[in-house]
Amino acid sequence: MRYLRIIRGIRIIVYLFMDNKKVSEREERVKKLGELKKLNINPYPAKAERTHTIGRVWADFKKLEKNGTEIIIAGRLRSLRGHGNLTFANLEDGSGKIQIAISKKEVGAEDYKIFTKLIDMGDFVEIKGVCFKTHKGENSIMAKEWKILTKALRPLPDKYKGLQDEEEKFRKRYLDILFNPETRAMIEKKAIFWNSMREFLIKKGFLEVETPVLENTTGGADARPFATHHNALDIDVYLRISMGELWQKRLMVAGFEKTFEIGRQFRNEGMSPEHLQDYTQMEFYWAYADYKDGMKLVEELYKHIAEQVFGTLKFKIGKFNVDLGKKWEIYDYMETVKKYTGIDVLNSDIKQIEKKLKELKVDYDKDGFNLTRAIDNLWKYCRKKIEGPGFLVGVPVEVSPLAKKYEDNQKITQRFQPIIAGSELGNGYSELNDPTDQAKRFEEQVKLREAGDEEAQMFDYEFVEALEYGMPPTCGFGMSERVFSFFMNKPARECQIFPLMKPKP
C-alpha cells in the first residue's frame, strides 16, 4: 500500500507539473497578445485578403513561379523553424499545406522581429509573397508582407502524439480533426453519404420536405421520446422520434406522391455502439407502391450510396464480409427465429419466449416487458448471426403497428428491413391506410404504454382523422446514419462530428 501511495503521489506531481506547463504556455501567449496590441496590431481582424487557396497554389505553382505573380494566402502555422535572419514555417488551410519563408531582408527588420518574437505555432496569418523553390527543390512562398489574423492562446497538442485519450478526442473534436486525417476524411465522406442519397431520390422524382420537430404526440416508431415544454403555447411537447412519418403520410393524403426528408431525430434511450439518441435519419414515402417496390428501390439506393461514397460494394463490417453486389436474400421472420431458437413466435406465449431468452442468456429490459418486447428481443438475438445482404420480411403485427397486414395472413405484416452484418439497417413497409385498423392498433399501443412500456406508440387522433379522408396505397422506408457507421466499420458515436458528452465536473 505504501508503494501505491508513493506512485499515486508521483502521478499527481507529474499531472500538476504538466498542467502548470500548459498554464504557463497560455500565459506566455497572452503576454504576446498584449504586446501586439501595444504595437497597435489588431490580433483578430475581421477579414483576410486571400487571393489563392494553398490547393490552388499547388495546382498553378509552375505558372505562378514563372510569372512572378504576387499572391496572398492565409492559414494556420503548423511549424516554425528559425535560422537567424530567415524563418521557415508550414502554413495550412482547408485545401492543403505549403512551406513559407519569412526573411528579414524581404519583410524588414521590425516586422521580422515581431514575427519571430510574438507569433507562435497555431496562429493564423496572412502571407503576401511569390512562389519559389528552395535549394532543396521544395515548393515554397517567399513572404513580402505578413499579417496576423488570429492569435491562438492555447498551444496545439504535440503533432506526433496528438490526442491520446478517447474521451478527450470526442470532447475536443476540433483538435482530433486537425491532427487526424482519417477523422477529416470520415466527415467529408459523411457529407457525400447524405448528398448521394438526396441526389438519388430527387432523380427518382421524390420531393424533399420538412416536417415538425416538436410534436404533441410522437409517432412513427417504438421509442422513448425526449419531452420539453413550449412556453408560448403553454403545452408539453416531444422531440420527434421519426423523420415525420405521420406528417409525410398526411402529404400522401394531400396528393403528393413521392416525398422524403433528411433531418435530425431524437430518442431518449440507452447508448450502444449501434445506437444514438440524437442522429440524422432519412425517410421516404411513395404512393401507389408496396413493400416489394420498396425493396427494389432500397437495394438500388444502398448500392448507389456505397459506390458514390466508398467506391466499392464490398465491406468488412465486424466479423462479416459483406458484398452488396451479390444477390440479396429474403429472410422470413418466423422461419429465421425458429431456425436459431426453435420458437414459433406466432404460437408461443410470453412465458415460453422469456424462458428461451434466459436459456440463450439474452439480457433485456425488464421494465414494461410484454409479448411485443419478448418477440423483438428474440429476433435481435437471431439477427446477429446473419451476414446479408438481404431483407427481413413476414414480421408479426405485434411489432409493426403502422404496417399493412398480408391479405391471406392477418398475423404478419408487409414490412421489410435490410439486414447487413447482423443488424437491421433500415425499416420499411406497405403503409397502413385503413383508419379503423390504425385506430385499433393505436389502442393496443396505448394499453402497452399504460402497462409500463414507454417505447409503445401514442394514439394520434388527428392522424387517424387524416386517414379517414383517404390515403392511397403507400410504401414508406427509413434509414439512419447508422448505415454510414456500419459501412465505415466504426461505432455510431465515433462517426458523429460532435457526439454528446457529459459536461466536465
N, C-alpha and C positions, 0 to 999 in steps of 0.2 A: 504493500500500500504506500509505503514511504517513497519508493521509486516512482510509482504512478503519480504521486503528488508533485514530485520534482519535475517529471516530464510535462505534466499539465502546466506547471508554473513556467517552464521554458517556452511552451507553446504560447501562453498568454503574453509573455515578454516579446516574443517574435512578432505576434499579431499587433501588439501596441506599437512596436517599432515600425512595422510596415505601414500601419495606419497613420502614424505621425509623419512618416516619409511622404505619404500621399498628401497630407495636410500641408506640409512644408512646400511641396511642389506647387500646390494650388496657390499658397500664399505668395510664392515667388512670381507666379504668373499674374496674380492680382497686382503686385507691385509694378510689373511691366505694363499692365493695363493703365495704371496711374501715370507712369512715365509717358506713355503715348499721349494721354490726354493733356499732360503738361506741355507737350510739344504741339498742341492744337491739332493732333492727328485723330480723326474720328475712327475708333476701332470697330464700329458697327455701321458703316454706311448703308444706305437703303438699296443701292443699285450697283451692279458691275457693268463695265463697258465691254464685255466679252464680244469678240468678233468671230472666234472659232472655238469649237469644242476640241478637246485633245484628240478624240477619234478622227475628226476631220483633218487635223494637223497631220496625223499619221498617214491618212489617205492621200493627202496632197503634198507630202513633205518635199519631194524632189522639185516640184514646181515652185513651191514657196521659197525653198533654199536658192534655187537658180535665179529667181526674180528679186530676191532680197526683200520680199514682201513683209512689211511690218504688221504683226498680228497682236491680238490681245487674248490671252487665255486666262482662265480662273479655276481655282480648285483648292483642295486641301493638301498641305505639305505633309508627306508621309515619311520623309527622311531629310536630314540636314548634315552636310559634310563640309566643314571649313578647311580651307587650305590657304591661310594667310590672307591675301587680298582677293581671293576667289572662293566662293562658296557654291557647292553643288547641292541640289535638292531634287527630290521626286515630287512632282505635282500631279494630283489625281482628281478627275471629275467623274461624272457618271458614265462617260464614254471610254475612259482609259487613263493611262498614266504615262508621263514623259519626264525626262530629265530637264531641269532648268539650271542655268548658270548665272550667278549674281557676281558681277565683277566690280571692284572698287573703281576701276578706270571707267567703266561704262555708266554706272549709276551715280557716281560721285562719292566723295569721301563721307559726307554727312549721311546720305541715305544708306550707304553700305554699313556704316556704324550702327544706325538704327536697326537695320535688318538683322545684323549679327548679334546685337545685344538684346533686342526686345521681341524678336519673332521666334516662335517655337514650333516644333513639330506638332501638327494637328491644327495649326492656324489655317484660315482660308485667306489666300492672297490673289491679287490680280497681277499678271505679268504682261508688260508690253515689250515685245522684242522681235528677233528674227531667228529663222531656223539655221542651224549649222551642225556640222559633225565634229565631234571631239577627235583628238589624235588617235583614239582607240576605235573610231568609226561609229560612235553611238549618236543616234539622232537626238538633238537637244535644242533648247531655245536659249539664246543669249538675251538676257534682260537688258532693256534700255531704261525702263522705269518699272517700279513696283508700287503696289498699294495694298494695304491690309483691308480685308473685307470682314473678317470675324476673328476676334481674339478668343482662343479656346482657353478656358480657365482650368480645365482638368486635363491631365496628360492621358494620352491613349494607352491602352494596355500594351505590354510587350508584343511586338509584331510576330514573334516566333511562337510564344505561348498562347497569346490571345486570351480568351475567357475559358477557364478550365471547369468552373463549377456549372453544372447543367441548369440549376435554378437561376443563376446569375445570367446565363445566356438568354433565358426567356425574359428575365426582368429588364435586361439591358440589350434588347434585341437589336437595337440600332448599332451597337458595337459588334455584335455577332455578325450582322450583315456586312459591316465594314471590313471585318477581318476574315470572314469565311465565304469564299466564292460559291460554295455549294448552297449556302443559305440564300444568297442573292439569286442564284440560278433557279432555285426552287420557287422563289417569289415570282420571278419572270414566267416560269412555266405555269404557275397557277393562274396568272392573268390570261395566258394563252388558252388554258383549260376552259375558262368561262367564256372567253370570246369565241372559241371554236364551237362551243355549244350554241351560243347565241346565233352565230353565223349559220350553222346547220339548220336550226329551227326556222329562222327567217326565210331561208331559201326554200324551205318546205311550206311556206305560206302561213306560218304562225305569227300572231301579233303579240308583241311584248306589252304587258300591262303591269300596273301597280295596284296592290290591294292593301287594306288596312293592316298596320302592325299592332295597334291596340284594338282589342275586341271585347264585347260584352260577354260572349261565350266563346270558348276555344273550340275549334273543330278541325277535322281532317287527320287526326292521329290519336293514338293512345299514348298520352304523355302527361306528366305533371307540369302545369304552367307556372310561370312567374306572375305574381299578382302585384298590382300597384293601384294608386288612387288618382283619379282625374279630378283635379281641384276645381276647374272651371265648371264642369258638369256635376260635380259632387257625386261621382259614382265610382265603384270599384271596377277595374278593367284588368285584362290579362294581355301579356305579350303573346303574340301568335305562336302556335306550335306547328303550323304547316304553312306552306307558301300559298296562302289564300285559297285553299281547296274549295271551301264552300262559297267563297266570293267568285272564283273563276267559274264555278258551276252556275252561279247566277248569271254570268255573262253568256253562258250557253243558252239559258232561258231567254236572255235579251237578244239573241240572234247571232252572236259571234260564234264562229265555227272552229277556230283554232287560236288558242291563246297560250301564253306561257309567262312565267315570272321567275326572275332570279333575284333573290334577296336574302335578308337575314331573318332567322327564326330562333326561338328560344325554348329550351326545355329544362325545367328545374329538377334534374335527375343526377344520378351518380356519374362519376368520371371513370373512364377506362381508355386504353389505347385506341379504341374504335369510336368512342362517343364523346361528344362535347355538349355544352349547354348553350352556347352562343355560336352559331355557324351559318354558313351560306347554303341555300337549297335552291333547286330548280324544280318547278312543276309545270307540266303542260296538260292541256285539255283539248280533246279532238272530237268534235261532233260527228255523228254518223259512223263512228268506228268502234270496234270492240277490242277485247284484250288480245286477240290474235293479231289484229292490225298493229296494236301497241308493241307486241313482242318483236315484230319485223322492224318497226321503226327504231326501237331501242337498241337492238343489235347493231343496226346500221349506225346509230348515233355513237355508241361506245367505240366502235371500230374507227369512226371518223375522229373522235377525240384522241384516241391512242396514237393514231398516225400523225395528227396535227401537233400534238404536244410532245410525244416521246419518239416519234419516228419509227415505231415498231408495234407489232401486235403480240409480242412475246414478253412476258414479265415473270420475274422471280418475286413471289409475294409470300413471305414467311417460309413455310416448308413446301409450298406449292410452286410448280412451274406451270404457268397459265399461258395458253395460246388462244387469243381471241379469234384467230383466223380459222381455227378448226370448227367442225360442226357443233352448234350449241345444242346441248342435250335438254330434254324435258324431264323434270323430276316431279313425280306425283307426291304430294304432301303425305297422304296416308300410307302409300307404299314405302316411301323413304323412312318414315318414322317406324313402321312395322319392321322394316329390314334391319334397322340398327338397334331397336329396343324390344321388339316383339309385342308392342302395344298397338291395338286398334283404337285410335283416338275417337272414332265415331261411336264406338260401342264399349267405352270404358268410363267409369265414374272417377271423380276426383281422388278417392282413396286409392284406387288402383294406380293412377298416374303418380300420385305422391309417393307411393311405395316404390315405384320404379325409379323415381328421381333420387330417392335416398339410396337405393341399390346402386345407381350409377354415380353416386357421390356428386350430384349436381347441387351447387349452392344457389339458393333462390331467396327472394324477399318474402318473408312470412306475413308481412302486413298486407291486408286486403287480398290475401291469396284466395283464388277461386278457380273454377274449371278453365276459364279462359287463360289465366296466367299459368296454370298447370300444363296445358297443351303447348303454350308458347315456349315454356322452359324446356319441355321435352324436345321440341323441334330445334331449339338453339343448340342442344347437345348434338343432334344429328348433323346439323349443317356444317359443323366444324370438320366433318370427315369428307366433304365434297369439294373437289378441286374446281370443277367448272371448266369452261363457261357453260351456262345453261340457265333455264328458267324453272323456278318452282311454280307449280300450278295445283289446282284442286284443294285450295286452302279452306278449312272449315268456316262456316258462317260465324261461329262464336268469336273468332279472332279477326273478322272482317266486317265491321258494322256499316261500312259505306259501299261495299261491293255487291254487284248483282249476282244472284244465285243462278246456277245452271237450271234450265227448264226441266231437265229429266232427273235432277238430283238436288233437292232443296236444302241438303245439308252442307253443300260445298259451294264456293263462290268462284266467279270468273276473275280471279286475281292472279297476277304474275309478278315474280320477283327475280331479278338477275342474281344468280348465285356464282360468285367468283371467289376463289381462295378461302372457302369455308365460311363465307358471310353473304348476307343479302346486301347487294349494292344498288338498291333502288326498290321501288314499290309501285305497282300499277294495277288497274282493274277496269273491267266494264262497270261504269259508274251506276250506282243505284239511282233510278229516276222515278220509281214508284213511291209517291208521297206517303201512302198508307203503310207500306212496308218500312220506309225510312223512319216514320214516327214510332212504329213498334220497336225497331232496333234501338232508337234513342231511348225509349222507355226502359229497355233491358240494360242499357249502359248506365242510366240513372240509378237503377237498382244496385248495380255493381258499385257505383260511387257511394251510395248510401251505406253499403256494406263495408266500406273502407278502402275501396280500390281508387286511389287518387289519380290513376292514369286512365280510368274509364272516361268516355266522352260525355260532354254535356248535351242537354236537349236544346237544339237551336230551332225554336219555333218559327222564326222568320225565314229560315232556310226551307223548312217543310212547306211553308206558305208559298215560297217561290217555286218549289217543285209542283205545287198544285196548278200553277199556270202552264206547266208543261216544259220539260227539258228533253231534247232529243236524245237518242242513244249516244253515249259519250264514253270515250276511253280517256282515263287520266293516268299520269305517271309522274313520280317524283324521285329525284336523286340528290344527294348532298355532296359536300366537299370530301366526305369520307372516301368516295370513289377516287379522288385525286390522291389522297394519302395512301390508299392501297396500291395504286399504280406506282407511287414513289417508294413503296415498301417501308413506310415510316409511320410512327404513331400519329394519330389525327392532330393532337395538340402541337406536335413539332412542326406540322405543316401550316399552322396559322402564323401570320406575321407577328401579331402581338397577342399571345394567349393570355387569358385572365389569370392574374396572380393575386395571392393574398398580400395585403399591404405588409410592409416590414414592421415588426413590433417596435 
